[in-house]
Amino acid sequence: MEYTIQQKPGYFEVTAKGRTRPDDFNELCARLFEHAGWQPGTPVLFDFREMDFSLFDVNLIKETAEITRNNAPQWQTARLAVVLDSDLGLGLGNMWLSYSNDVQAEIKIFRDYPPAPAWVSEPPSTAAVG
């Protein structure tokens, strides 16, 4: 998986493409948290429109959700937007979301990119969805 991490005003944007495995997501998170501008609780927009999820099954979704849960201290109650524009990506994203339900971050999955930056840069709701 190839990815870029960009610091935007008020949030980070992570764009990833190519075939991915949970280890890739773990590495991506580590690089994000090592970024000089990272502060725990910073909102993140994950643009996964160009990712190849063909190797994913329920076990890999569970592993990715575990990585998300293990990084909960970094996410805190931030907004996390995930953009997935394929039916497969959306289905897997919703499975990941259900396995990540104990994370306090406010997570929302988007099919289209344009509304994601506006949503992720808003202050989090008082009742975060995990």
Secondary structure, DSSP 8 states (H G I E B T S, - for coil): -EEEEEEETTEEEEEEEEE--HHHHHHHHHHHHHSTT--TT--EEEEEEEEE-TT--HHHHHHHHHHHHHTHHHHTT-EEEEE--SHHHHHHHHHHHHHTTT--SEEEEESSSTHHHHHHTS---SS---
